[in-house]
Amino acid sequence: MNLVTFANPVFQYYAVAAALMIVKMMSQGWITVFRMLKVNAGFRNPEDARKSPMNPDPSPAQLLPNEYVERSRRLHGNDIENIPLFLVAGLLYVCTAPSAALAIGLYGVYVLSRLAHFTIVMTHRSHEARALFWTIGSVIIYFMAGAIIWAAVRSWIAA
C-alpha cells in the first residue's frame, strides 16, 4: 500500500500540519518586513538605506539593529531551524504506518506547540514558557525519528 497518498488518513493529517507550518514560516518573513516598514529601521543591506520611492528619507541609522524587528527575525530563524526537521520527520513518520490517532496527536501537538512558541516570543513572555513549547516540539521530532529508525531496523531484520 502506498502510504504517501491522500487515501491514507495519516498522510492527510501530515499534509495539513505541514501546510500550516509552511504558511507559518512564510508568514514570519512577512511579519518581519511589516515590522521593518512600520519602524523604518532594522534593514540588513546597505542598499536598503538608499533614497527610493519606498525610502524617501534614508538614514544610516536604518541599518542598525532594531529590537522590534530583530525579535521577529529571531523567531523566523527559529522556524528555519525547526520546521524543516518536522517536515522531513513527519513525512518519514507517515511511512512507518502509525495509528491515525497517534499521528494526529503528534502532528496536532507539534503545530500547537509552534503556534504557542510564536505567541510567547511575540508577546515577550518568559524564557521558561518559550523553552517549554520549543521542548514539546523537539520531543515530538525525537519521537518520530525514533519510530522511523525502529521501523527501518525491523524492516532490515525481517528481510
URHU-V284165 format. One line per field, one symbol per residue. psi: psi as a letter, one per 30 degrees, with the letter a starting at -180 (. if undefined). burial: + if it has 9 or more other C-alpha atoms within 8 Angstrom, else -. Layout:
# URHU-V284165
psi->???
burial->???
This chain:
# URHU-V284165
psi->kjfilffjeeeeeeeeeeeeeeeeeeeeeeeeeeeeeefhlglekeffglklefifilkffffkkkeeeeeeeeeeeeeefeeeeeeeeeeeeeffhlkeeeeeeeeeeeeeeeeeeeeeefghaleeeeeeeeeeeeeeeeeeeeeeeeeeeeeeef.
burial->--+----+-+++++--++-+++--+--++-++--++----+++-----+++---+--+---++++---+++++-++--++--+++++-++++++++-+----++-++++++-++-+++-+++--+---++--++-++--++--++-++--+--------
